[in-house]
Amino acid sequence: MKELIEYIACSLASDPDAVVVTESVEEGRIVLRLEVAAEDKGKVIGRQGRVAQAMRVLLRVAAVKDGTHAVLEIV
């Protein structure tokens, strides 16, 4: 799941080297924190949050396939 978010974010970002995804387990669910360069935040979030919402949907589908719960936070 971490690799999926990393791949999508790197594809969108102007500076793919600045993309960092950290994974942790909190309260029985996987929390992925996505950090990008300041100038790439708008691209990753998208207009009215559409890109971020699409990434969250894809993450949720991947988590259900693994039998877990996952959350994406954009920092």
VOFIPA-894473 format. One record per residue: x, y, z of N, C-alpha, C, O, CB in turn. Coordinates in pm, 1 decimal. Glycine has a CB too. Example, Ala and Ser with C-alpha at 12.3 -4.5 7.8 and 13.67 -1.06 7.14 Angstrom:
<pt n_u="1319.0" n_v="-569.0" n_w="780.0" ca_u="1230.0" ca_v="-450.0" ca_w="780.0" c_u="1320.0" c_v="-330.0" c_w="780.0" o_u="1423.6" o_v="-331.9" o_w="846.5" cb_u="1130.8" cb_v="-447.3" cb_w="904.6"/>
<pt n_u="1285.0" n_v="-225.0" n_w="708.0" ca_u="1367.0" ca_v="-106.0" ca_w="714.0" c_u="1290.0" c_v="3.0" c_w="787.0" o_u="1340.9" o_v="113.8" o_w="803.9" cb_u="1408.4" cb_v="-59.8" cb_w="572.5"/>
This chain:
<pt n_u="82.4" n_v="-119.4" n_w="0.0" ca_u="0.0" ca_v="0.0" ca_w="0.0" c_u="86.7" c_v="125.6" c_w="0.0" o_u="55.3" o_v="224.5" o_w="-66.3" cb_u="-93.7" cb_v="-0.1" cb_w="120.6"/>
<pt n_u="195.8" n_v="119.7" n_w="75.3" ca_u="287.6" ca_v="232.8" ca_w="80.0" c_u="344.6" c_v="260.4" c_w="-59.2" o_u="358.2" o_v="375.7" o_w="-99.9" cb_u="401.5" cb_v="206.1" cb_w="180.7"/>
<pt n_u="377.3" n_v="154.0" n_w="-130.8" ca_u="434.2" ca_v="167.5" ca_w="-263.9" c_u="333.9" c_v="229.1" c_w="-361.5" o_u="371.8" o_v="305.7" o_w="-450.0" cb_u="480.7" cb_v="31.7" cb_w="-315.1"/>
<pt n_u="206.5" n_v="195.4" n_w="-345.2" ca_u="101.9" ca_v="250.3" ca_w="-431.0" c_u="93.1" c_v="402.0" c_w="-416.1" o_u="90.7" o_v="474.4" o_w="-515.5" cb_u="-33.4" cb_v="186.0" cb_w="-398.2"/>
<pt n_u="88.3" n_v="449.5" n_w="-292.5" ca_u="79.3" ca_v="593.0" ca_w="-266.3" c_u="206.5" c_v="663.4" c_w="-313.5" o_u="199.7" o_v="772.5" o_w="-370.2" cb_u="55.6" cb_v="619.6" cb_w="-115.8"/>
<pt n_u="322.3" n_v="601.5" n_w="-290.5" ca_u="449.8" ca_v="658.0" ca_w="-335.6" c_u="451.8" c_v="672.8" c_w="-487.2" o_u="494.5" o_v="776.0" o_w="-539.1" cb_u="567.2" cb_v="570.1" cb_w="-289.5"/>
<pt n_u="406.5" n_v="571.3" n_w="-557.6" ca_u="406.4" ca_v="573.1" ca_w="-703.8" c_u="316.1" c_v="684.3" c_w="-757.0" o_u="355.7" o_v="759.0" o_w="-846.5" cb_u="361.0" cb_v="437.2" cb_w="-758.9"/>
<pt n_u="195.5" n_v="695.4" n_w="-702.4" ca_u="101.8" ca_v="798.3" ca_w="-748.6" c_u="157.2" c_v="937.4" c_w="-719.9" o_u="153.8" o_v="1024.7" o_w="-806.6" cb_u="-36.1" cb_v="780.7" cb_w="-681.0"/>
<pt n_u="208.3" n_v="958.3" n_w="-598.6" ca_u="259.0" ca_v="1090.2" ca_w="-559.8" c_u="381.6" c_v="1128.8" c_w="-642.6" o_u="394.5" o_v="1244.2" o_w="-683.5" cb_u="294.0" cb_v="1092.1" cb_w="-410.1"/>
<pt n_u="470.4" n_v="1034.7" n_w="-667.3" ca_u="589.6" ca_v="1064.3" ca_w="-747.7" c_u="552.1" c_v="1097.3" c_w="-891.4" o_u="617.0" o_v="1180.0" o_w="-955.5" cb_u="687.0" cb_v="945.8" cb_w="-745.0"/>
<pt n_u="448.0" n_v="1033.2" n_w="-941.8" ca_u="402.3" ca_v="1061.4" ca_w="-1078.0" c_u="345.0" c_v="1201.9" c_w="-1089.8" o_u="357.8" o_v="1265.4" o_w="-1194.4" cb_u="297.8" cb_v="959.0" cb_w="-1121.0"/>
<pt n_u="281.9" n_v="1251.0" n_w="-983.4" ca_u="219.4" ca_v="1382.6" ca_w="-985.2" c_u="316.9" c_v="1495.5" c_w="-954.0" o_u="300.9" o_v="1606.5" o_w="-1004.8" cb_u="106.0" cb_v="1386.0" cb_w="-887.2"/>
<pt n_u="415.8" n_v="1469.2" n_w="-872.5" ca_u="502.7" ca_v="1574.4" ca_w="-819.9" c_u="607.7" c_v="1620.4" c_w="-920.9" o_u="656.3" o_v="1542.0" o_w="-1002.4" cb_u="571.4" cb_v="1525.9" cb_w="-694.4"/>
<pt n_u="641.3" n_v="1749.1" n_w="-913.6" ca_u="749.3" ca_v="1804.1" ca_w="-995.0" c_u="884.4" c_v="1760.6" c_w="-940.3" o_u="980.5" o_v="1743.1" o_w="-1015.1" cb_u="740.6" cb_v="1957.4" cb_w="-1000.2"/>
<pt n_u="890.1" n_v="1743.5" n_w="-808.2" ca_u="1012.5" ca_v="1702.3" ca_w="-739.5" c_u="989.1" c_v="1566.9" c_w="-673.0" o_u="962.0" o_v="1561.9" o_w="-553.1" cb_u="1056.4" cb_v="1808.9" cb_w="-634.1"/>
<pt n_u="998.9" n_v="1456.2" n_w="-748.4" ca_u="968.7" ca_v="1324.6" ca_w="-690.6" c_u="1064.6" c_v="1282.1" c_w="-579.6" o_u="1032.0" o_v="1193.6" o_w="-500.4" cb_u="970.5" cb_v="1220.9" cb_w="-798.9"/>
<pt n_u="1182.7" n_v="1344.4" n_w="-572.9" ca_u="1277.1" ca_v="1309.0" ca_w="-466.3" c_u="1229.3" c_v="1358.8" c_w="-330.0" o_u="1273.3" o_v="1307.6" o_w="-227.1" cb_u="1415.5" cb_v="1366.5" cb_w="-497.0"/>
<pt n_u="1140.9" n_v="1457.0" n_w="-327.8" ca_u="1091.5" ca_v="1512.7" ca_w="-202.4" c_u="971.3" c_v="1436.3" c_w="-147.1" o_u="923.1" o_v="1467.7" o_w="-38.3" cb_u="1054.5" cb_v="1657.7" cb_w="-222.1"/>
<pt n_u="922.6" n_v="1336.7" n_w="-220.5" ca_u="807.2" ca_v="1259.6" ca_w="-175.9" c_u="851.9" c_v="1158.9" c_w="-70.0" o_u="942.0" o_v="1078.2" o_w="-93.0" cb_u="739.0" cb_v="1187.4" cb_w="-295.5"/>
<pt n_u="786.8" n_v="1165.4" n_w="46.6" ca_u="817.0" ca_v="1073.3" ca_w="156.0" c_u="686.4" c_v="1017.4" c_w="209.1" o_u="595.3" o_v="1092.8" o_w="243.2" cb_u="897.6" cb_v="1143.9" cb_w="269.3"/>
<pt n_u="676.9" n_v="884.7" n_w="216.4" ca_u="558.7" ca_v="819.8" ca_w="271.1" c_u="603.2" c_v="739.1" c_w="392.4" o_u="689.8" o_v="652.2" o_w="382.1" cb_u="487.7" cb_v="728.9" cb_w="164.1"/>
<pt n_u="542.8" n_v="768.8" n_w="507.9" ca_u="572.8" ca_v="692.9" ca_w="628.9" c_u="449.5" c_v="613.6" c_w="667.9" o_u="336.4" o_v="659.7" o_w="652.3" cb_u="617.9" cb_v="786.4" cb_w="744.9"/>
<pt n_u="472.9" n_v="495.5" n_w="718.2" ca_u="364.3" ca_v="404.4" ca_w="753.1" c_u="372.3" c_v="372.1" c_w="901.6" o_u="479.4" o_v="340.1" o_w="953.2" cb_u="370.6" cb_v="274.7" cb_w="668.0"/>
<pt n_u="258.4" n_v="380.7" n_w="970.0" ca_u="253.3" ca_v="343.9" ca_w="1111.6" c_u="119.5" c_v="279.1" c_w="1140.3" o_u="24.5" o_v="293.5" o_w="1063.4" cb_u="275.5" cb_v="467.5" cb_w="1203.2"/>
<pt n_u="112.8" n_v="207.6" n_w="1251.5" ca_u="-11.1" ca_v="141.7" ca_w="1292.7" c_u="-62.2" c_v="212.6" c_w="1417.1" o_u="6.8" o_v="219.6" o_w="1518.8" cb_u="10.9" cb_v="-11.8" cb_w="1319.6"/>
<pt n_u="-183.5" n_v="264.9" n_w="1407.9" ca_u="-246.6" ca_v="334.7" ca_w="1519.5" c_u="-388.5" c_v="284.2" c_w="1535.9" o_u="-466.4" o_v="284.5" o_w="1440.6" cb_u="-245.2" cb_v="488.0" cb_w="1497.8"/>
<pt n_u="-422.3" n_v="241.3" n_w="1655.2" ca_u="-557.3" ca_v="195.6" ca_w="1688.7" c_u="-606.4" c_v="87.0" c_w="1593.5" o_u="-723.3" o_v="86.5" o_w="1555.0" cb_u="-654.0" cb_v="312.8" cb_w="1686.9"/>
<pt n_u="-518.3" n_v="-4.4" n_w="1555.7" ca_u="-556.3" ca_v="-116.5" ca_w="1472.0" c_u="-573.3" c_v="-85.3" c_w="1325.1" o_u="-626.8" o_v="-167.9" o_w="1251.1" cb_u="-679.8" cb_v="-172.9" cb_w="1521.9"/>
<pt n_u="-529.5" n_v="31.2" n_w="1280.4" ca_u="-537.6" ca_v="64.1" ca_w="1138.7" c_u="-404.3" c_v="119.4" c_w="1091.5" o_u="-325.1" o_v="170.5" o_w="1170.6" cb_u="-651.0" cb_v="165.3" cb_w="1111.9"/>
<pt n_u="-381.1" n_v="108.6" n_w="963.2" ca_u="-256.7" ca_v="156.8" ca_w="903.7" c_u="-275.1" c_v="303.1" c_w="866.1" o_u="-371.0" o_v="339.2" o_w="797.8" cb_u="-216.4" cb_v="71.5" cb_w="779.0"/>
<pt n_u="-182.7" n_v="386.4" n_w="911.1" ca_u="-186.4" ca_v="528.7" ca_w="879.8" c_u="-66.6" c_v="560.8" c_w="790.8" o_u="48.4" o_v="541.9" o_w="830.6" cb_u="-185.5" cb_v="616.0" cb_w="1010.2"/>
<pt n_u="-94.5" n_v="609.1" n_w="670.9" ca_u="10.5" ca_v="649.2" ca_w="577.9" c_u="15.2" c_v="800.9" c_w="575.3" o_u="-86.1" o_v="866.0" o_w="549.9" cb_u="-13.9" cb_v="591.0" cb_w="434.6"/>
<pt n_u="132.9" n_v="857.7" n_w="601.6" ca_u="151.0" ca_v="1002.9" ca_w="598.5" c_u="233.6" c_v="1038.0" c_w="475.8" o_u="346.2" o_v="990.9" o_w="459.4" cb_u="219.8" cb_v="1055.0" cb_w="729.2"/>
<pt n_u="176.8" n_v="1120.6" n_w="391.0" ca_u="241.6" ca_v="1160.4" ca_w="266.2" c_u="294.5" c_v="1301.8" c_w="281.1" o_u="219.5" o_v="1394.6" o_w="311.3" cb_u="143.5" cb_v="1150.6" cb_w="146.0"/>
<pt n_u="424.2" n_v="1317.2" n_w="259.7" ca_u="487.0" ca_v="1449.0" ca_w="263.0" c_u="544.5" c_v="1477.6" c_w="125.1" o_u="614.8" o_v="1395.2" o_w="66.6" cb_u="598.0" cb_v="1456.8" cb_w="373.2"/>
<pt n_u="512.9" n_v="1596.6" n_w="74.7" ca_u="565.6" ca_v="1640.1" ca_w="-55.4" c_u="620.8" c_v="1780.5" c_w="-40.4" o_u="598.8" o_v="1846.5" o_w="61.1" cb_u="455.5" cb_v="1635.3" cb_w="-166.5"/>
<pt n_u="692.5" n_v="1825.6" n_w="-142.0" ca_u="744.9" ca_v="1963.0" ca_w="-141.8" c_u="627.7" c_v="2060.9" c_w="-141.0" o_u="518.8" o_v="2029.1" o_w="-188.6" cb_u="837.5" cb_v="1988.5" cb_w="-265.9"/>
<pt n_u="650.7" n_v="2178.7" n_w="-87.2" ca_u="544.3" ca_v="2278.7" ca_w="-73.0" c_u="479.9" c_v="2313.7" c_w="-206.3" o_u="358.5" o_v="2333.0" o_w="-213.8" cb_u="599.3" cb_v="2404.4" cb_w="-8.7"/>
<pt n_u="561.2" n_v="2322.1" n_w="-311.9" ca_u="504.1" ca_v="2359.3" ca_w="-442.2" c_u="424.1" c_v="2245.8" c_w="-506.6" o_u="350.6" o_v="2269.5" o_w="-602.4" cb_u="615.0" cb_v="2402.5" cb_w="-536.4"/>
<pt n_u="437.1" n_v="2123.8" n_w="-455.8" ca_u="364.1" ca_v="2009.5" ca_w="-511.1" c_u="237.0" c_v="1975.2" c_w="-434.8" o_u="160.4" o_v="1889.5" o_w="-478.9" cb_u="453.2" cb_v="1889.8" cb_w="-513.6"/>
<pt n_u="213.2" n_v="2039.7" n_w="-322.3" ca_u="94.7" ca_v="2006.5" ca_w="-243.2" c_u="-34.0" c_v="2026.8" c_w="-321.0" o_u="-126.3" o_v="1946.0" o_w="-310.8" cb_u="91.2" cb_v="2089.7" cb_w="-117.4"/>
<pt n_u="-40.8" n_v="2133.8" n_w="-398.6" ca_u="-160.7" ca_v="2160.2" ca_w="-477.2" c_u="-187.2" c_v="2052.7" c_w="-580.5" o_u="-302.3" o_v="2016.6" o_w="-604.8" cb_u="-149.4" cb_v="2293.2" cb_w="-545.2"/>
<pt n_u="-81.0" n_v="2001.1" n_w="-641.6" ca_u="-96.3" ca_v="1895.3" ca_w="-741.2" c_u="-144.6" c_v="1766.3" c_w="-676.7" o_u="-228.1" o_v="1695.5" o_w="-733.0" cb_u="35.7" cb_v="1871.1" cb_w="-814.4"/>
<pt n_u="-92.1" n_v="1736.1" n_w="-559.0" ca_u="-127.5" ca_v="1611.5" ca_w="-491.8" c_u="-270.2" c_v="1618.5" c_w="-436.6" o_u="-342.0" o_v="1518.6" o_w="-438.3" cb_u="-27.8" cb_v="1581.4" cb_w="-378.4"/>
<pt n_u="-311.1" n_v="1734.6" n_w="-388.4" ca_u="-446.0" ca_v="1748.2" ca_w="-334.2" c_u="-547.2" c_v="1762.3" c_w="-447.8" o_u="-654.8" o_v="1702.9" o_w="-441.8" cb_u="-454.4" cb_v="1869.6" cb_w="-239.0"/>
<pt n_u="-514.6" n_v="1839.0" n_w="-549.8" ca_u="-602.7" ca_v="1854.9" ca_w="-664.5" c_u="-712.5" c_v="1956.7" c_w="-638.8" o_u="-729.3" o_v="2005.1" o_w="-526.9" cb_u="-663.7" cb_v="1722.3" cb_w="-701.4"/>
<pt n_u="-786.7" n_v="1988.3" n_w="-743.5" ca_u="-895.7" ca_v="2084.5" ca_w="-730.3" c_u="-1005.8" c_v="2025.6" c_w="-644.4" o_u="-1056.6" o_v="1916.6" o_w="-670.9" cb_u="-950.8" cb_v="2124.7" cb_w="-868.5"/>
<pt n_u="-1041.3" n_v="2099.4" n_w="-542.0" ca_u="-1143.5" ca_v="2060.5" ca_w="-445.2" c_u="-1114.0" c_v="1923.6" c_w="-384.1" o_u="-1205.5" o_v="1854.2" o_w="-339.8" cb_u="-1280.9" cb_v="2059.5" cb_w="-511.4"/>
<pt n_u="-986.3" n_v="1884.8" n_w="-381.7" ca_u="-944.8" ca_v="1761.6" ca_w="-316.2" c_u="-975.2" c_v="1634.9" c_w="-393.9" o_u="-976.8" o_v="1525.7" o_w="-337.1" cb_u="-1008.9" cb_v="1753.0" cb_w="-184.6"/>
<pt n_u="-999.1" n_v="1648.7" n_w="-522.6" ca_u="-1038.1" ca_v="1531.7" ca_w="-602.4" c_u="-926.2" c_v="1428.7" c_w="-614.3" o_u="-951.7" o_v="1308.6" o_w="-605.0" cb_u="-1081.0" cb_v="1575.6" cb_w="-740.9"/>
<pt n_u="-803.9" n_v="1473.5" n_w="-634.6" ca_u="-690.8" ca_v="1380.1" ca_w="-649.5" c_u="-665.1" c_v="1309.2" c_w="-516.7" o_u="-643.6" o_v="1188.0" o_w="-513.5" cb_u="-562.1" cb_v="1455.2" cb_w="-697.1"/>
<pt n_u="-667.3" n_v="1384.8" n_w="-408.1" ca_u="-645.8" ca_v="1325.0" ca_w="-275.9" c_u="-756.2" c_v="1224.3" c_w="-244.7" o_u="-729.0" o_v="1117.7" o_w="-189.5" cb_u="-640.7" cb_v="1434.4" cb_w="-166.5"/>
<pt n_u="-879.0" n_v="1256.9" n_w="-279.2" ca_u="-989.8" ca_v="1166.0" ca_w="-253.7" c_u="-976.1" c_v="1038.5" c_w="-336.7" o_u="-1006.0" o_v="929.3" o_w="-288.3" cb_u="-1123.0" cb_v="1234.8" cb_w="-283.9"/>
<pt n_u="-931.4" n_v="1051.9" n_w="-460.2" ca_u="-910.0" ca_v="934.3" ca_w="-544.9" c_u="-799.4" c_v="845.5" c_w="-488.5" o_u="-810.0" o_v="722.9" o_w="-491.8" cb_u="-875.2" cb_v="977.1" cb_w="-688.2"/>
<pt n_u="-693.6" n_v="907.2" n_w="-436.8" ca_u="-585.3" ca_v="829.8" ca_w="-375.3" c_u="-636.8" c_v="755.3" c_w="-252.2" o_u="-599.3" o_v="640.5" o_w="-228.4" cb_u="-466.9" cb_v="922.2" cb_w="-336.7"/>
<pt n_u="-722.5" n_v="820.7" n_w="-174.5" ca_u="-778.9" ca_v="756.2" ca_w="-55.6" c_u="-868.9" c_v="638.7" c_w="-93.4" o_u="-869.3" o_v="536.4" o_w="-24.9" cb_u="-858.0" cb_v="857.9" cb_w="27.6"/>
<pt n_u="-944.5" n_v="652.7" n_w="-201.0" ca_u="-1030.6" ca_v="543.4" ca_w="-246.3" c_u="-946.5" c_v="423.9" c_w="-290.1" o_u="-976.9" o_v="310.2" o_w="-254.0" cb_u="-1121.4" cb_v="590.1" cb_w="-362.0"/>
<pt n_u="-841.2" n_v="449.0" n_w="-367.5" ca_u="-753.0" ca_v="340.6" ca_w="-410.3" c_u="-686.0" c_v="273.2" c_w="-290.7" o_u="-671.2" o_v="151.0" o_w="-287.9" cb_u="-646.7" cb_v="393.6" cb_w="-507.0"/>
<pt n_u="-646.2" n_v="352.2" n_w="-193.5" ca_u="-584.7" ca_v="296.9" ca_w="-72.7" c_u="-684.5" c_v="210.6" c_w="3.8" o_u="-650.1" o_v="103.1" o_w="52.8" cb_u="-531.8" cb_v="409.6" cb_w="17.6"/>
<pt n_u="-807.3" n_v="258.4" n_w="13.6" ca_u="-911.0" ca_v="183.1" ca_w="84.6" c_u="-937.3" c_v="48.9" c_w="16.5" o_u="-954.6" o_v="-52.6" o_w="83.9" cb_u="-1041.1" cb_v="264.9" cb_w="92.2"/>
<pt n_u="-940.5" n_v="48.2" n_w="-116.7" ca_u="-961.6" ca_v="-75.9" ca_w="-191.7" c_u="-846.5" c_v="-173.1" c_w="-167.0" o_u="-869.3" o_v="-292.1" o_w="-145.3" cb_u="-975.7" cb_v="-46.6" cb_w="-342.8"/>
<pt n_u="-723.5" n_v="-123.2" n_w="-170.3" ca_u="-606.8" ca_v="-209.1" ca_w="-145.2" c_u="-609.2" c_v="-263.2" c_w="-2.4" o_u="-570.8" o_v="-377.7" o_w="21.4" cb_u="-475.7" cb_v="-131.3" cb_w="-170.2"/>
<pt n_u="-653.9" n_v="-181.6" n_w="91.9" ca_u="-659.5" ca_v="-225.9" ca_w="231.6" c_u="-765.7" c_v="-333.0" c_w="250.7" o_u="-743.6" o_v="-429.2" o_w="324.2" cb_u="-687.5" cb_v="-107.5" cb_w="324.6"/>
<pt n_u="-879.6" n_v="-318.0" n_w="186.3" ca_u="-985.8" ca_v="-418.4" ca_w="197.5" c_u="-939.4" c_v="-551.4" c_w="140.8" o_u="-972.4" o_v="-656.9" o_w="194.8" cb_u="-1113.0" cb_v="-371.4" cb_w="125.2"/>
<pt n_u="-863.1" n_v="-547.0" n_w="31.9" ca_u="-809.0" ca_v="-670.5" ca_w="-26.1" c_u="-717.0" c_v="-742.0" c_w="72.2" o_u="-712.2" o_v="-864.9" o_w="75.8" cb_u="-733.2" cb_v="-639.9" cb_w="-155.9"/>
<pt n_u="-642.7" n_v="-662.9" n_w="153.1" ca_u="-553.5" ca_v="-721.1" ca_w="253.3" c_u="-625.0" c_v="-752.6" c_w="384.3" o_u="-566.8" o_v="-813.8" o_w="473.8" cb_u="-438.2" cb_v="-627.4" cb_w="280.0"/>
<pt n_u="-750.3" n_v="-711.1" n_w="395.4" ca_u="-826.3" ca_v="-736.4" ca_w="517.8" c_u="-791.0" c_v="-641.2" c_w="630.3" o_u="-803.6" o_v="-677.5" o_w="747.2" cb_u="-804.0" cb_v="-877.2" cb_w="563.6"/>
<pt n_u="-747.2" n_v="-520.4" n_w="598.3" ca_u="-711.9" ca_v="-421.5" ca_w="699.6" c_u="-784.5" c_v="-290.4" c_w="671.7" o_u="-861.2" o_v="-279.3" o_w="576.0" cb_u="-559.1" cb_v="-399.0" cb_w="703.4"/>
<pt n_u="-759.1" n_v="-192.1" n_w="756.3" ca_u="-811.4" ca_v="-57.0" ca_w="736.8" c_u="-690.9" c_v="35.8" c_w="719.7" o_u="-590.1" o_v="21.8" o_w="789.0" cb_u="-903.4" cb_v="-11.5" cb_w="858.2"/>
<pt n_u="-702.7" n_v="130.1" n_w="627.0" ca_u="-592.6" ca_v="222.2" ca_w="602.0" c_u="-644.6" c_v="363.6" c_w="585.2" o_u="-754.8" o_v="385.2" o_w="534.7" cb_u="-513.7" cb_v="179.7" cb_w="478.2"/>
<pt n_u="-563.3" n_v="460.5" n_w="628.7" ca_u="-598.2" ca_v="602.2" ca_w="622.4" c_u="-479.8" c_v="675.9" c_w="560.8" o_u="-364.4" o_v="643.9" o_w="589.2" cb_u="-633.9" cb_v="659.7" cb_w="765.0"/>
<pt n_u="-509.1" n_v="775.6" n_w="475.9" ca_u="-405.0" ca_v="857.7" ca_w="414.9" c_u="-412.8" c_v="997.5" c_w="471.2" o_u="-518.4" o_v="1060.7" o_w="468.7" cb_u="-418.3" cb_v="860.1" cb_w="261.4"/>
<pt n_u="-300.6" n_v="1045.8" n_w="522.0" ca_u="-289.9" ca_v="1184.3" ca_w="569.8" c_u="-186.2" c_v="1255.1" c_w="484.0" o_u="-75.4" o_v="1204.8" o_w="465.6" cb_u="-251.1" cb_v="1190.5" cb_w="722.6"/>
<pt n_u="-222.0" n_v="1370.9" n_w="431.8" ca_u="-128.6" ca_v="1451.8" ca_w="353.4" c_u="-75.7" c_v="1561.8" c_w="443.1" o_u="-150.7" o_v="1648.1" o_w="488.6" cb_u="-196.7" cb_v="1511.3" cb_w="225.4"/>
<pt n_u="54.2" n_v="1557.9" n_w="467.9" ca_u="115.8" ca_v="1652.2" ca_w="562.1" c_u="186.4" c_v="1761.9" c_w="485.3" o_u="245.0" o_v="1851.7" o_w="545.8" cb_u="215.0" cb_v="1580.2" cb_w="656.5"/>
